Amino acid sequence: MTRQMVMVGFLQAQNCTNLPSSWRHPLSRDDSTSADYYQEIARILEAGKFHIGFFDDRLAMPDRLGNDHAHTVEYGIRCVKMDPIVVLTMMGAVTTKLGLASTASTTYFEPFDVARRFQTLDLMSNGRAAWNVVTSVNDGEALNMGQDAHMEHDARYDRADEFMEVVLGHWDAWDDGAILNDKKNGRYADPSKVKRLDYKGKWFKSRGPFTVPRSPQGHPVVIQAGASGRGQRFAGRWGEVIFAAGRNTDIAKEGYDAVKGEAARLGRNPDHIFICNMLLTVAGATKTEAEDKMALIQKLPTEMDALSLLAEGLNFDFAAKPIDEPLTDEELTGMSGIIGIRDGVIRKSGIKNPSARDFIVHSGRGQVEGAIVGGPKEIADHMEEMFERRACDGFVVAATYVPGAYADFVKHVVPEVQRRGLYHKDYKGTTLRENLGLPVPPVGAWKLPPQMAAE
């Protein structure tokens, strides 16, 4: 079968999309705390045959800039953050094929709890759930979750590896066919097909037995977005759908090859891993129409948006020194959040010690820089070039206003990539794994061979 794109809608359970200024757009809906708001998005994505509607999440509003939340609240910079799993249940109620994905942190939750929540969502949606595995990014999240400071970067991933073993171990607890529903003999399930985990590691211990049976797709699809070297190794080990943010085809291909290579090294099938690159579009019926839309959108972001999100994402207070003063080696090394942002700014700018303004200019944080503006042809050309060069397997489509930007993409871009044979015209089945072309994972399929596990 001809290789085709995977499409993911990038969502936020908050007052704005990934673009914090989106709420200021005159055509954005004002009721982002209502179920109907997200249900409209869900219907649009399913009409466009999107594989997944995905929620990013943080456990704190952006308040690392000056250690104050006032600017975040006043300017609406992602100050609302609802529980995305609850929102997904509202979206799942009005769709039948759209995959339902949410972020949940391995740093601040317990594995049993995460395993139960997502496996329950998987059953309630008839096998459409996915979990985006993150390690969280900043001290604000730590303080909200009862800790004094956020864990060091690589230690978070070491903990996350163990977290995955516990979650997947619990998801393997019930064999297929364990439930009998034998009313005549009074037997609900076969106890020989339900196992206790009895896990004891450095970071976690969890007994079991797990309390939720397997779903029609076995268990939720695992999503990951590691951008650093350690993050890419984690993604290669665990991820089935992997989010990337390559700023151009060459950079994206470098990351693509690194993750696929790591997966192959560990004995995984690289074709069962889908790397989806971030895609911000401003779409219209024609390029001129799209440029007119972009002229309005470009007026929305502020410098404060960028600084606030940079401070949040890098767990670093950019207000601590003048905006044009170069950051020291010590300050750059001390950044502990999404360090891929830091590395990308240094690489793109060519400046060894960039200033806060350099971060604003070269990070794209809180801005529409890098957006693909055009009619169906211009946007599809960009997507096809990146896809055909195997810099990605699909795209994470972000919106500049809600829900109109998703509707624009579905109306103008989707038919064009379908016409080119790059994107499916209908869903293959009902579960997320069926629609992605992933097999149902047998119990224990995630375990590495003993020699690999010992490395």
C-alpha positions as CSV (number, residue, x, y, z in Angstrom):
1,M,0.0,0.0,0.0
2,T,1.2,3.5,-0.8
3,R,2.7,5.3,2.2
4,Q,0.3,8.0,3.4
5,M,0.4,10.9,5.8
6,V,-0.7,10.7,9.5
7,M,-2.6,13.8,10.6
8,V,-2.8,15.1,14.1
9,G,-4.8,18.1,15.4
10,F,-2.8,20.0,18.0
11,L,-5.1,21.2,20.8
12,Q,-5.0,22.9,24.2
13,A,-7.7,22.6,26.9
14,Q,-7.4,26.3,27.6
15,N,-8.3,29.8,26.5
16,C,-6.0,29.7,23.4
17,T,-4.4,27.2,21.0
18,N,-0.7,26.6,20.8
19,L,-0.5,30.2,19.6
20,P,-1.2,32.2,22.8
21,S,-2.6,35.2,21.0
22,S,-5.2,33.1,19.2
23,W,-7.9,34.1,21.6
24,R,-7.5,37.7,20.5
25,H,-8.5,36.9,16.9
26,P,-12.0,38.3,16.1
27,L,-13.2,35.0,14.7
28,S,-12.0,32.8,17.6
29,R,-14.8,31.5,19.8
30,D,-15.0,33.0,23.3
31,D,-16.4,29.9,25.1
32,S,-13.2,27.8,25.4
33,T,-14.4,26.4,28.8
34,S,-17.5,24.8,27.2
35,A,-18.0,21.3,26.0
36,D,-19.5,22.5,22.7
37,Y,-16.3,24.4,21.9
38,Y,-14.2,21.2,21.8
39,Q,-17.0,19.1,20.3
40,E,-17.1,21.5,17.3
41,I,-13.3,21.0,16.8
42,A,-13.7,17.2,17.1
43,R,-16.4,17.2,14.4
44,I,-14.2,19.3,12.1
45,L,-11.1,17.0,12.6
46,E,-13.2,13.9,12.0
47,A,-14.7,15.4,8.9
48,G,-11.1,15.9,7.7
49,K,-10.2,12.3,8.5
50,F,-7.6,13.3,11.1
51,H,-6.1,10.3,12.9
52,I,-5.8,12.1,16.3
53,G,-7.0,15.1,18.2
54,F,-4.2,15.7,20.7
55,F,-4.0,17.8,23.8
56,D,-0.8,19.3,25.0
57,D,-0.8,20.1,28.7
58,R,1.1,21.7,31.6
59,L,0.5,21.5,35.3
60,A,1.0,25.2,35.9
61,M,0.2,28.4,34.1
62,P,3.3,30.2,32.7
63,D,4.6,32.2,35.7
64,R,8.4,31.7,35.5
65,L,8.8,35.2,34.0
66,G,9.6,37.4,37.0
67,N,8.1,34.6,39.2
68,D,4.7,36.2,38.7
69,H,1.4,35.1,37.1
70,A,-0.1,38.6,36.7
71,H,1.0,39.0,33.0
72,T,-0.2,35.5,32.2
73,V,-3.7,36.2,33.5
74,E,-3.9,39.7,32.2
75,Y,-2.8,38.9,28.6
76,G,-4.4,35.4,28.5
77,I,-1.1,33.6,27.9
78,R,-2.4,30.0,28.5
79,C,-3.6,30.9,31.9
80,V,-6.5,28.4,31.8
81,K,-5.5,24.7,31.8
82,M,-8.3,22.2,32.2
83,D,-7.9,18.5,32.6
84,P,-7.6,17.3,28.9
85,I,-8.8,13.7,29.6
86,V,-12.1,15.0,30.8
87,V,-12.4,17.2,27.7
88,L,-11.5,14.3,25.5
89,T,-14.5,12.3,26.8
90,M,-16.7,15.2,25.6
91,M,-15.1,15.0,22.2
92,G,-15.3,11.2,22.1
93,A,-19.0,11.4,22.7
94,V,-19.6,13.1,19.3
95,T,-17.1,11.2,17.2
96,T,-16.6,7.5,16.3
97,K,-13.2,7.3,14.5
98,L,-11.1,10.3,15.7
99,G,-8.2,9.2,18.0
100,L,-8.2,10.9,21.4
101,A,-4.8,11.8,22.8
102,S,-3.8,13.5,26.0
103,T,-0.6,14.5,27.8
104,A,0.1,13.1,31.2
105,S,3.3,13.6,33.1
106,T,5.6,10.8,34.3
107,T,7.2,13.2,36.8
108,Y,4.2,14.1,38.9
109,F,1.7,11.3,38.5
110,E,1.7,7.7,39.6
111,P,2.0,4.9,37.0
112,F,-1.1,2.9,38.2
113,D,-3.3,6.0,38.0
114,V,-2.1,7.0,34.5
115,A,-2.5,3.4,33.3
116,R,-6.1,3.2,34.7
117,R,-7.2,6.6,33.3
118,F,-6.0,6.0,29.8
119,Q,-7.1,2.3,29.6
120,T,-10.5,3.4,30.8
121,L,-10.6,6.1,28.1
122,D,-9.6,3.5,25.5
123,L,-12.5,1.3,26.5
124,M,-15.0,4.1,26.6
125,S,-14.0,5.2,23.1
126,N,-13.9,1.7,21.6
127,G,-10.1,1.7,21.2
128,R,-9.3,5.3,20.2
129,A,-7.1,6.5,23.1
130,A,-3.4,7.6,23.1
131,W,-1.1,8.8,25.8
132,N,1.4,11.5,25.2
133,V,4.3,10.8,27.6
134,V,6.0,13.9,29.0
135,T,8.5,14.5,31.8
136,S,7.1,18.1,32.5
137,V,9.3,21.2,32.2
138,N,9.4,23.7,35.0
139,D,9.5,24.6,38.7
140,G,5.9,26.0,38.5
141,E,4.7,22.5,37.9
142,A,6.9,21.1,40.7
143,L,5.5,23.7,43.2
144,N,1.9,22.9,42.2
145,M,2.5,19.2,42.7
146,G,4.1,19.5,46.1
147,Q,7.8,19.5,45.1
148,D,10.4,22.3,45.8
149,A,12.0,22.2,42.3
150,H,11.8,20.4,39.0
151,M,14.0,17.3,38.5
152,E,17.2,17.5,36.4
153,H,16.6,16.7,32.7
154,D,18.2,13.3,32.3
155,A,17.0,12.1,35.7
156,R,13.4,12.8,34.6
157,Y,13.9,10.5,31.6
158,D,15.5,7.7,33.8
159,R,12.4,7.9,36.0
160,A,10.2,8.0,32.9
161,D,11.7,4.7,31.6
162,E,10.7,3.0,34.8
163,F,7.3,4.6,34.7
164,M,6.7,3.1,31.2
165,E,7.6,-0.3,32.5
166,V,5.0,-0.1,35.2
167,V,2.3,1.3,33.0
168,L,2.9,-1.3,30.2
169,G,3.2,-4.0,32.8
170,H,-0.2,-3.2,34.1
171,W,-1.7,-2.9,30.6
172,D,-0.5,-6.4,30.1
173,A,-2.2,-7.8,33.2
174,W,-5.3,-9.0,31.5
175,D,-4.9,-11.5,28.6
176,D,-7.2,-11.4,25.6
177,G,-10.2,-13.6,26.4
178,A,-9.9,-13.2,30.1
179,I,-13.5,-12.1,30.5
180,L,-15.9,-15.0,30.3
181,N,-19.3,-13.5,31.3
182,D,-20.4,-17.1,32.0
183,K,-23.7,-16.4,33.8
184,K,-24.7,-20.1,33.9
185,N,-21.7,-21.1,35.9
186,G,-21.3,-17.8,37.7
187,R,-17.8,-17.1,36.3
188,Y,-17.0,-13.6,35.3
189,A,-13.4,-14.0,34.3
190,D,-10.6,-16.6,34.2
191,P,-8.2,-15.8,37.1
192,S,-5.4,-17.6,35.4
193,K,-5.5,-14.9,32.7
194,V,-5.2,-11.9,35.1
195,K,-1.7,-11.4,36.5
196,R,-0.2,-9.3,39.3
197,L,2.7,-7.0,38.4
198,D,4.7,-6.9,41.7
199,Y,7.0,-4.2,40.3
200,K,9.9,-2.9,42.4
201,G,12.4,-0.5,40.9
202,K,14.5,2.5,41.8
203,W,11.7,5.0,41.4
204,F,8.5,3.0,41.7
205,K,6.9,0.0,43.2
206,S,3.4,-1.2,42.2
207,R,1.7,-4.4,43.1
208,G,-1.5,-4.9,41.1
209,P,-3.4,-6.7,39.8
210,F,-4.5,-4.0,37.4
211,T,-8.2,-3.2,37.4
212,V,-9.0,-2.5,33.7
213,P,-9.2,-5.1,31.0
214,R,-7.6,-4.7,27.5
215,S,-9.4,-2.7,24.9
216,P,-10.2,-3.5,21.2
217,Q,-6.8,-2.1,20.3
218,G,-5.0,-3.8,23.2
219,H,-3.9,-0.7,25.0
220,P,-3.6,3.0,24.2
221,V,-1.1,4.2,21.5
222,V,2.0,5.7,23.1
223,I,3.0,9.2,21.9
224,Q,6.3,11.0,22.7
225,A,8.0,14.2,21.7
226,G,11.6,14.0,22.9
227,A,13.8,16.6,21.1
228,S,17.1,16.3,23.0
229,G,19.5,13.4,22.6
230,R,18.2,11.8,25.8
231,G,14.6,12.5,24.6
232,Q,15.2,11.0,21.2
233,R,16.5,7.8,22.9
234,F,13.4,7.7,25.0
235,A,11.2,8.2,21.9
236,G,13.0,5.5,20.0
237,R,12.5,3.1,22.9
238,W,8.8,3.7,23.7
239,G,7.1,6.0,21.1
240,E,4.6,4.8,18.5
241,V,3.6,8.3,17.3
242,I,6.4,10.9,17.8
243,F,6.0,14.6,17.6
244,A,8.8,16.7,16.1
245,A,9.4,20.3,15.4
246,G,12.0,20.5,12.6
247,R,12.1,24.0,11.3
248,N,13.0,22.8,7.8
249,T,13.2,19.6,5.9
250,D,16.9,19.0,6.6
251,I,16.6,19.6,10.3
252,A,13.5,17.4,10.5
253,K,15.2,14.6,8.5
254,E,18.1,14.6,11.0
255,G,15.8,14.1,13.9
256,Y,13.7,11.5,11.9
257,D,16.7,9.4,11.1
258,A,18.0,9.6,14.7
259,V,14.8,8.3,16.2
260,K,14.1,5.6,13.6
261,G,17.7,4.5,13.9
262,E,17.4,4.2,17.7
263,A,14.2,2.2,17.3
264,A,15.9,-0.2,14.8
265,R,18.9,-0.6,17.1
266,L,16.5,-1.8,19.8
267,G,14.9,-4.3,17.6
268,R,11.7,-2.3,17.0
269,N,10.1,-2.0,13.5
270,P,10.7,1.6,12.4
271,D,7.7,1.3,10.1
272,H,5.5,1.0,13.2
273,I,6.7,4.4,14.4
274,F,5.1,7.6,12.9
275,I,7.1,10.8,13.3
276,C,4.8,13.8,12.8
277,N,6.3,17.3,12.3
278,M,4.7,20.5,13.6
279,L,2.8,22.3,10.9
280,L,1.4,25.8,11.4
281,T,-0.7,26.9,8.4
282,V,-2.7,29.9,7.3
283,A,-4.8,28.4,4.5
284,G,-7.2,30.0,2.0
285,A,-8.8,29.2,-1.3
286,T,-6.0,31.1,-2.9
287,K,-2.6,32.4,-1.7
288,T,-3.9,36.0,-1.8
289,E,-6.7,35.1,0.5
290,A,-4.3,33.3,2.9
291,E,-2.0,36.3,2.9
292,D,-4.9,38.6,3.8
293,K,-5.7,36.3,6.8
294,M,-2.0,36.3,7.8
295,A,-1.9,40.1,7.8
296,L,-4.4,40.1,10.6
297,I,-2.9,37.1,12.5
298,Q,0.6,38.7,12.5
299,K,-0.8,41.7,14.5
300,L,-1.9,39.4,17.4
301,P,1.3,38.2,19.1
302,T,3.1,40.3,21.6
303,E,6.7,40.3,22.9
304,M,5.3,39.3,26.3
305,D,3.7,36.2,24.8
306,A,7.1,35.0,23.6
307,L,9.0,35.8,26.8
308,S,6.4,34.2,29.0
309,L,6.4,31.0,27.0
310,L,10.2,30.9,26.8
311,A,10.5,31.3,30.5
312,E,7.9,28.5,31.0
313,G,9.4,26.1,28.5
314,L,13.1,26.5,29.5
315,N,12.4,26.9,33.3
316,F,14.4,30.1,33.2
317,D,13.5,33.6,34.2
318,F,14.3,35.8,31.2
319,A,13.2,38.9,33.2
320,A,16.3,38.6,35.5
321,K,18.5,40.7,33.1
322,P,18.1,43.2,30.3
323,I,16.5,41.8,27.2
324,D,19.5,42.6,24.9
325,E,22.3,41.4,27.3
326,P,23.9,38.1,26.2
327,L,23.2,35.1,28.5
328,T,26.3,33.6,30.2
329,D,27.4,30.0,29.6
330,E,26.3,29.3,33.2
331,E,22.8,30.7,32.5
332,L,22.4,28.7,29.3
333,T,23.6,25.5,31.0
334,G,21.1,26.2,33.9
335,M,18.1,26.0,31.6
336,S,16.4,22.7,32.4
337,G,13.1,22.5,30.6
338,I,12.7,21.8,26.9
339,I,16.4,22.2,26.2
340,G,15.8,21.5,22.5
341,I,14.5,25.1,22.3
342,R,17.8,26.4,23.7
343,D,19.8,24.3,21.3
344,G,17.7,25.3,18.4
345,V,18.1,29.0,19.1
346,I,21.9,28.7,19.3
347,R,22.0,26.7,16.1
348,K,19.7,28.9,14.1
349,S,21.1,32.2,15.3
350,G,24.8,31.2,15.1
351,I,25.3,33.1,18.4
352,K,27.1,31.3,21.2
353,N,25.6,33.4,23.9
354,P,22.2,34.7,22.7
355,S,20.2,37.3,24.5
356,A,16.6,37.1,25.5
357,R,15.7,39.0,22.3
358,D,17.6,36.5,20.3
359,F,15.5,33.8,21.9
360,I,12.3,35.7,20.9
361,V,13.5,36.1,17.3
362,H,14.9,32.6,16.7
363,S,12.7,30.3,18.8
364,G,9.3,31.0,17.2
365,R,7.8,30.8,20.7
366,G,4.4,32.5,20.8
367,Q,4.7,33.7,17.2
368,V,3.5,32.8,13.7
369,E,7.0,32.8,12.3
370,G,7.5,29.7,10.2
371,A,3.8,29.5,9.3
372,I,3.1,28.1,5.8
373,V,0.8,30.7,4.2
374,G,-1.0,29.8,1.0
375,G,-3.7,28.1,-1.0
376,P,-4.0,24.4,-1.3
377,K,-1.1,24.0,-3.7
378,E,1.5,26.0,-1.7
379,I,0.7,24.2,1.5
380,A,0.5,20.8,0.0
381,D,3.8,21.3,-1.9
382,H,5.5,22.0,1.4
383,M,3.9,18.9,3.1
384,E,4.7,16.7,0.1
385,E,8.3,17.7,-0.1
386,M,8.9,17.0,3.6
387,F,6.9,13.7,3.5
388,E,8.5,12.4,0.3
389,R,12.0,13.1,1.6
390,R,11.2,11.1,4.7
391,A,11.7,13.9,7.1
392,C,8.4,13.0,8.6
393,D,5.5,10.5,8.4
394,G,2.8,13.1,8.9
395,F,2.0,16.4,10.6
396,V,0.8,17.9,13.9
397,V,-1.5,20.7,12.6
398,A,-1.6,23.8,14.8
399,A,-4.2,26.5,14.6
400,T,-3.9,30.3,14.6
401,Y,-7.6,30.8,15.6
402,V,-10.3,28.4,16.8
403,P,-12.1,26.6,15.3
404,G,-11.7,28.4,12.0
405,A,-8.1,27.5,11.3
406,Y,-8.9,23.8,11.6
407,A,-11.9,24.3,9.3
408,D,-9.7,26.2,6.8
409,F,-7.2,23.3,6.7
410,V,-9.9,20.7,6.2
411,K,-11.6,22.7,3.5
412,H,-8.6,23.8,1.5
413,V,-5.6,21.5,2.2
414,V,-7.1,18.1,2.9
415,P,-8.7,17.6,-0.5
416,E,-5.5,18.6,-2.2
417,V,-3.3,16.1,-0.3
418,Q,-6.0,13.5,-0.9
419,R,-6.0,14.3,-4.6
420,R,-2.2,13.7,-4.7
421,G,-2.7,10.3,-3.1
422,L,-0.7,11.3,0.0
423,Y,-3.6,11.1,2.5
424,H,-6.4,8.7,3.1
425,K,-10.0,9.5,2.0
426,D,-11.6,7.5,4.8
427,Y,-10.7,5.7,8.0
428,K,-9.6,2.1,7.7
429,G,-11.4,1.0,10.9
430,T,-12.7,2.1,14.2
431,T,-9.7,1.8,16.5
432,L,-6.8,4.2,16.4
433,R,-4.3,1.4,15.7
434,E,-6.4,0.2,12.7
435,N,-6.4,3.7,11.3
436,L,-2.7,4.2,11.8
437,G,-1.9,0.7,10.4
438,L,-0.4,-0.5,13.7
439,P,-0.9,-4.1,14.9
440,V,-2.6,-4.8,18.2
441,P,0.4,-5.3,20.5
442,P,0.6,-8.8,22.0
443,V,1.1,-9.0,25.8
444,G,4.8,-8.3,26.5
445,A,5.6,-7.0,23.0
446,W,7.2,-3.8,24.5
447,K,9.9,-5.8,26.4
448,L,13.4,-5.6,25.1
449,P,15.5,-8.8,24.6
450,P,17.6,-9.5,27.7
451,Q,20.8,-8.3,26.2
452,M,19.2,-5.0,25.2
453,A,17.5,-4.5,28.5
454,A,20.9,-4.8,30.3
455,E,22.5,-2.0,28.3
